[in-house]
């Protein structure tokens, strides 16, 4: 199958149908010093696609009886202030906790993000923008707290849990959480300038803690959708519309609702579940098309829109 190069930014893509590879490829440069090209094996930051892993980890723990989506956040994260008393874990996963996004933590000057402990300290001081369960408001800090809860419920830390319970069992050998890569990864570009990835992002699950490949992303996508990773009904639970998305994406990638770690909407008019990612110098999208059992991923190391790439891949997968 051919894929129009002008639809793909610098990065990599892969398309699967029912777990079988339909097409994959890469283009562009991963490192300006070595001039090495991007390949399907190149590791990128998927950014907020990593919210999928946080949600899957929480739901896996609910299946095992180690926590419940209805548990108050304060039960598992004692630093939660009294104002948060009505926030349940499920509110974190569907972005209805009332917590703001990262901009609510205060503006930062140029340079790396604060360390994990400072981010957590700022997060516990956040005031709610709306009553929990009432309104959708995208919140990275909410997912950071969800990852903290995973650690509290398991007696370990989030990166160790997802590595041992998700990545390793699924054979996702090129995927890491909480570890900054030493070599072989793609550097990001923004506005024509190369960027050094912020190492502190690796301490913020659901935002920048993961480095991965398109092949590993689709290994996960196939496993979670066919019941290999989670029990019966859990994939439907993740993809059930829990909250209407108020600042919906426009066509051709359109979101009407949010489940747990996934948007529900359409891609090029096709019913889809998907998540996008946006970190400085990186863009990503992971899409499921349930009607055709197709999943595809794009990981880019430049700050560009991926709408047209998503449309081209959705059409490439047509029977």
N, C-alpha and C positions, 0 to 999 in steps of 0.2 A: 504494500500500500504506500502511496506517495503522500507526502505531507508538504504543504506549501511553506517554504522557508521564511517567507516574509510575514507569516503569522506567528513565528516563534522568536522570542527574544533570546538573548544569551542565556543558556541554561540547558535543561533536559526535560524530556517528556516521555510518558509511557501510557499505553492504552491496553486494557485487558477486557476480555469478554469471558465471563464465567471462569475466571482464573487463568485463562490462556492469553498469552501475549499476542495482540494484534499488530502493534507497532511501537517502536521506541526510537529515540534518537537524541542528539544533542548538538549544540552549536555555540559559537562564541569562545571566549577565553576565560579561564578560571583564575589566572594569576598573571599580572602584567609584568612581573620580573622574569619568570621562566617562560612566559608566552605559551604555557601549556593550554590545550583546548579543554573545554568542558566535555565530559563523556557521560554515558548513562551511569557510570560508577562514581561520578563526582558527588560529594556531599555538599548540601546546601542547608541554610536555615529555612525551615518551613514556616517559621513564625507562628501565627495563631492557629495553624492547622494542629499544632500540638495540644490545643484544647480538646481535640478528639481523644487523646491519650489520657488526659486528666479525667474526662467524663467516663471513659471506659474503665479506668481504674476504680473510680467510685462505685460504678454499677457492679463491677466484679465483686467488690467488697460487700455490697448489698446482697448479691446472690449467695455469698458465703455466710451471711448473717452477722458480719462484723460491724456493720453500721446500717442506717436507714436514711434514705433521701429525706425523710420527715424529721430527722434528728435536728434539734437546734444547733446552730454553728457553735454556740458557746459551750456545748457539751464536749466538743472535741478540740476547740481552740479557746482556752481560758482567757487569753488577752482581749477577746471580743468585749467591747464596752456594753453597758446596759442598754444603750439605744438599739443595739443589734439583737435584742432578745427574741424578736419574732422572725429572724432570718433562719430558714432551714437550709440544709445542704442542697436540696433541689433548687432553691432560689439562686444559689451560686451558679449552678450548671446551666440554667436557662436565662440567666442575666436579668432576673427580676428581683434581685436582692435589694435594690435601691442604692447600692454602692456605685460611685462614679468610676470613670475610667482613669487611666494614669494621669490625665491632666488635673485631676482632683488632688493629686499629691503635691501640687505646687510646681511652678516652673523651675527648670534647672538650667544652669549655664551650659555652655558648650563643654564637651568632655564626656567621660564615661558616666553611666548611671551610678547612683549610690549603690552600695553593697546591699546584699539580701536583708541583713538585720535592720538596716536603716529603712529600707522599703517596707518591711513588715511593721516597723514602729510607726511610720507615717500612715500605713494602711489602717492600723487600729485606731487612729485618731480621726478617721474619715467620718463625716456626718452623712446620713442618708439623704439622698435627693428625692426619694419617694418611699411610700410604704411598701415593705416587702410583699411580693406576690401581686402587686397591682399594675406595674408598668415595666416594659422591657427597656433596659438601659445597659448597653454593652459595657462590661467591666472586667478588665484584666486583673485588677486586684482581687476580685471575687474568685477568679480561678487560682490565683496564688494561695488564697486561704483554703480552697478545696484541696490543693496539693498538700498543704500543711495537715489537713485532716486525714488524708491518706496515710501520711507518716504516723500521725498519732494513733490511728486505728490499727496499724500493723506493727507498731513498735520499731519501725525502721525509718528510713527517709524515702521521700518520693522517688528520686532517681533509682535507688536500689530496687524498690518495689516494681516499677514499670520495666526495668531491665530484666528482672528475674521472672516476672509474671506475664509480661506482654512481649517484649522484644525477643528475648532468648527463646521462649517456646515457639514463636512464629518464625524463627530463623532470620530475624532482622539484624544481621550481623554488622551492617553499616550504620545502624541507628544508635545514638547515645543520648542520654539525658543528663544534664548537669556537668558535662565534660567538654571543655573547649578543645577542639581538634588541634593536633600538633602539625599535621600536614595533610595534603590531598584534598582540602576543601576549597570551595570557590569563594574568592573575595567579592564583596559587593560593590556595585557602582551606582552612583546617583548624580544626575546632572553631568554625566561624562567624567566624574571624578571617582577614583578608586577609594574605597573606605576600608579601614581596619575594623573588623567586627568587634563590638563591645563585649569584652569577656564577662561583664557582670550580667548580661542577658541570660547566660547559661544557668544562673541561679533563680530564674523567674519562670517556673513552669507555666505553660499555656501562652508564653510570649516569645521566648527565645532560648529555652533550655535544650531544645532538640536540634541535632544535626542528622540528616538522613539523605536517602536517595529516592528517586522515583520508583525503583524496583521494590524497595522496602515499604514505601507508602502503599503501594498496591498490594503487597503481601498482606499488610494489615487490613486494607479495605476489603479484600476478598474474605479474609478470615472473620472479620466482625459481621459482615453481611450474610455469610452462609452458616453462622452458628458455631463456627469452630472455636472462637474466642470466648463468647458469652453464651449464656443459656437461652432456651427458647423464649421469645418475647422481648429480650433485652434490646435487640437491634430495633425492634418496633418502638420500644420505649424511648430510645435515643432519638429516633426520627419522627416521633409524634409531635405535632405542633403544640408547644406548651405556652408560647407567648407570641403575639403578633409583633412583627418587626416594624418599628415606627419610622426608621430612616432607611427604608427599603432600597436595595440596589436597583438601578434601572436595567432595562433590557440591554444586552442579551443575557446577562447573568442576573437574575432577579430573585430576591428573597421576600417571601411573604410572612414567614414565621421562623421561630427558632425552637429546636428541641433541646437535647442535652449534648452540647458540643458540636452541633451541626445546624446549618440553615436548611430550611425546606422551601423550595421554590422551583424555578425553571432555569434551564440553560438552553438557549436557542429555542425556546418554546417547549422543550421536553421536560417532563416532571423530573426533578432532581433533588438530591441531598448533596450539600457541598459545604466546604469551608475554604475561606481565603486566608492568606497570610501577608502581612505587610510590616517588615522591619527595615531600618535604614539600609538601602542597597540590595534588598531582596524582596521578591514577590512570589507568591505561590497560590495554587488552587488544587484542591482534591475534590473530585466529583463522582457521585454514584448516579447512574441512570437506571432505575429499577425496572423499567419496562423492557429494556434490552439486556439486562444483566451486565452492563458495561460500567467500568470504572476507569478514570484516567487522572493523571497528575501532571502538573507543570511546576517545576522549580526553576526560578530565574534569579540570576545574580545582577539584575539591574532593576531600578525602580520605574517600572512601566506597567500599564494596564495589561491584563491578561485576557480581556474579554474575547478578542478575536481569536486568540490561540484556543480558548475554551470552545468557541463555536466550531472552529475547524476540526478539533478533535472529536467533538460530539458528532459531527457529520461524517468524519472518517469512520466512525464505528457503526454507521447505519448498515443494516443487513444488505 
